[in-house]
Amino acid sequence: MPLLARHRALIALAIVSLIWSFNWIVMKQALQYSGPFGFSALRFVIGSVILFGVLLLSRQSLRPPPLLQTFLIGITQTMGFQALVQWALVEGGAGKTALLAYTMPFWVVLITWALLAEKPTRRHQLSIAIAAIGLILVIEPWHGLGGELSAALAIIGGLAWSIGVVLSKRLFRSSGVTALSLTAWQMLFGAMGLLVVAVLVPERSFDWTPWFIGAVAYNAVLASCVAWLLWSYVVERLPTHVAGMSSLVIPLAGIGFAWLLLGERPSLLEAAGIVTIAIALVVLNLGGKRNPLQQSSE
């Protein structure tokens, strides 16, 4: 991949990280005014409408990408991941839920190896091992996971997201689909699934306060449209392992926001874990020669 294209993808990843890390706090607070499934359905229905509007304005084809693969991406990456983590947030803390959901990169490594035959290099394996140690230090599982159901939902949500990431990478490689087209169509499928869940599962109605309207706007426009579009671009342009592992910066930044805004001060072990994961990201993204794992789907 050309150096400039890689830098653009990394800048996109940085923007995604900022939007999504702050959004864990927004989503947690939004549950004071709505149920988890209704909120998720609302944000993605609005997000889908906006993205299809962008498709029309940019004069891109409205023809859907390969339907089965796009449907599976929408069901796993949008419907599955979002429904599970929103449910987990009902009982679990924002920071802990984010960290457990971001076991996604480790699932990505295993699934990518199995489905795309991308065996991690030694540098990537070292980075994964260091990041795993850091994640354990942050989670501190010997103190419990803060609610077994919430923890399980967040981890399964991370698994669902990882499946969507790998399916997206495979689709980018096998077809000429654009990031905008794939994001719009998979979000539409995921939003339809979330809408069905929201209708079938009894939960509280929306409390249309100014704060909740702001939370919906943030999620629909920034966290759903802008961030998911940029994430598709990142998955298309960066190696799957790099995209997945680099995304670990999101829950770490989320911890920082929780500390600054909610007074959730990290413990000494959590701080050590944050530093350890930062080291893993440096090992992952710096140094090393080009290898087959760094091929893009251009």
N, C-alpha and C positions, 0 to 999 in steps of 0.2 A: 504494500500500500504506500502511495506517495506520502512523504512526511507531512505536507500541508493538509492532506485529507485526514490523516491521523490526528493532527492537532485540532482540526475542526470537530472531529468526533469527540475528543477529550473535552473540548470547551462545551459541547452539547451535553456531555455527561455531567460536567460541573453544574450547569444550569439545572438539569434534572435533579441532581442531588440536593440543591438548595430548595427547589420547589417541594420535592417529596419529603425531605427531612422535616421541614416546618409543617407539612400537612399532617403528620402524625398527631401533632398537638391540635390542629384544627379539627380533624376527624373525631378525636376523643371528646372535644368540647361540644361538637355538633350533636353528639348522642344525648345531650341534655334536652334537645329540642325535637328529636325524631327517633324512629327506630332504625336499626342498622341497615336493614335490607331496603327500606323505602328511601333512605338517604343515598345509598349506593345506586339504586335504580335511577333516582332523580338526576344525580350528577352525570351519569353516563348517557341517559337519554338526551339531556341538554348538550353534552359533549358531542354525541353522534351528529345531532342536527348541525352544530357549528362546523364540524369537520366536513360534512357533506356540502355545506355552504362554501367552505374553502375550496373543495374539489371543483365546484361549479365555477367559482370566481377565477380559479387558476386554469380553467378550461381543460382539466384532465378528464380522462374517460371515467364514466360512472360504472363501467363494466367491472363486476367483482373479480377479485383474484380467484384462484382455484377454490371452489366453494367448501369442499370437505375440510381441507387444511385450514382455511380461514375460519371456518366455523369452530374447529377444534381449538384454535388459538384464542378465539373469543370466549369460548366456554371455560378454558383453563386460566388464561391470563387475565381476563377481565371479570367474568362472572365468578369463577371459582376462587381466585385470589382475593378479590374485593369482598365477596360475601363472607368468606372465612375470617379475614382479618377484622372486618367490621364487627362480626359476631364476637371475636376474641376481645375486641376493645371494650365490649359491654362489661366484662368482668375483670379484664387485665389492664395494667397500666400501659400508657402509650409507649414509653421507652422500652419496656420489656417485650411488649408485643412486636414492636418494630425489629428488635434484635432477633427474636425467634423467627419472624417472617423472613428475615434476611439470612436464614440458613439456605435460601435459594441458590447462592453461588456454588455451594458444595454439591447440591443436587444437580446443578448444571454440569459440573465437571463429570459426574458419573454418567448422566444421561447422554452428554455429548460424546463421551468416550464410547458408549454402547451404540448410539444411533448414527453418529457422524464420523466415527473412527478417528477422532482427534485426540490422540494420546497426549496428555500433558508432558511438557518438557521437564527436565530436572528443576529448572528455575521456577516453573509454575507449581510443581509439586512442593518445593520448599516454601513458596508463598502460601499455598493452601494449608500446609502444616502449621506455619506460624500464625496464620489468621484463625485457624481452628483453636489454637491455644488461647489466643486473645479473646475469641468469642466465648470460650468456656470461663475465662476469668471475669468477663463482663456479666454473663448470665448467672454465675455462681450456683450451679445446679444442686450442690450439696446443701443449700439453704431452701431448696424447693423452687419450683418454677412459677410461683405466684398464682396457683390455680391450675389444676391438671387439665380441665377442659379448655380453658383459655390458651394454655401453652400448646396443647395438641392442635387446636384450631389454627394457631399462628404457624406452626411448623408445617401442617398439611397445606396451608395457604402458600407457604414458600415453595413446597413441592409442586403445587399446581402452576405457580408462576414460572418455575424452571422449565416445566414441560412446554409452556407457551413460548419461552425464549428460544428453546431448541427448535421447536416447530417453525418459528419465525425465521431463524437462521437458515433452516433447510429450504424454506419457501423462497427466500431471497436468492439462494444459490441456484434454484431450479427454474426460476421464472424471472420475467422482467418487471415484476410488480414494484411499484414505488412505495416508499415509507408512508406517504400520505394516504394512498389507496388502501394499503393493508391496515393501517391504524383505524381509518374510518370504518371499514367493513367489519373488522374483528370487534371493534367497539360496539357497532350496531348489534351484532349477534350476542355479545356479552350483555348489553343493555336489555335486550329482549328477554334473555334468561333471568336477569335480575328483576325485571318487571314482573315476571311470572312468580318468582319466589316472594316478592313483596306483596303480591295480591293474595297468595295462598297462606302465608304465615301471618298470624295476627300480631300486631304490634301497635305502638302508640302512633297517633296522627302527628302531622307536622305542626310545630309551634312557630308561626311565621314572624319571629322577632327580627329586628334589624341585624343582630349578630348571626342568626341562622341564615338569613338571606346572603350575608357576606360570605359565610362558610360555603354555601352552595355555589356562589359565584367563583370563589377561589378554586373549589374542587372541579367545577364544570369547565372553566376556562383554562386555568393554569395547570392544575394537577391532572386533569383528564385530557384536554386537547393539546396544549403546548407540551407538557412533559411526556405524554405517551407518544406524541409524534417525534419528539427528540429522541426518546428511548428506542423507537423503531429504527431511527437513523443510526443510533449508536450500535444496535445489534447488527444492522446491515454492514457497517463500516469497520467495526472492531472485531477481533477474534472473540469467539463466544466466551472463553475462559476469562479474558481480560475484561469484557463488559460485565460479566457476572461478578467477578471478584472485586472490581473497582467500585461496584455499587455498594459495597460494604461501608463506604464513607457516609451513606445516607442515614443508617441508624446511629452512627457515631455523631453526626451533626445533629440528629434528633435529640440525642442525649444532651448536647450542648444547649439547644433551644429550651429543653425541659429545665435545665439548670438555671438558665438566665431568666426564663419567663415564669416557671412554675416552682422554682426553688428546690428542684430535685437534684441535690448534690450527689455526684458519684462517690461511691466508697473508694477506698485505696485500691482494692483489687479491680474494681471497675475502671479506675483511671489507668492502672497498669495494663488492663486488657485493651483499652482504647489506644494506648501507645503501641502495644504489640501489633494490633491490626494495622495501624498506620505504617509500621515497619514492613508488614506483609505487602501493603499496597506499593511501597517504594520498591521492594524486591520485584514485584510483579511488573511494574511499568517502566523501570529504568534498567538500562544495560541489556546485554545479550544481543546476539546476532539474529537476523531475520531467520525464521524457521517456518516450516509448513503450517504451524498453528496460526501464524500471522497473515495468512492469506485472507483477502476480503472477498466479498461476493460482487465486486464491481463488474 
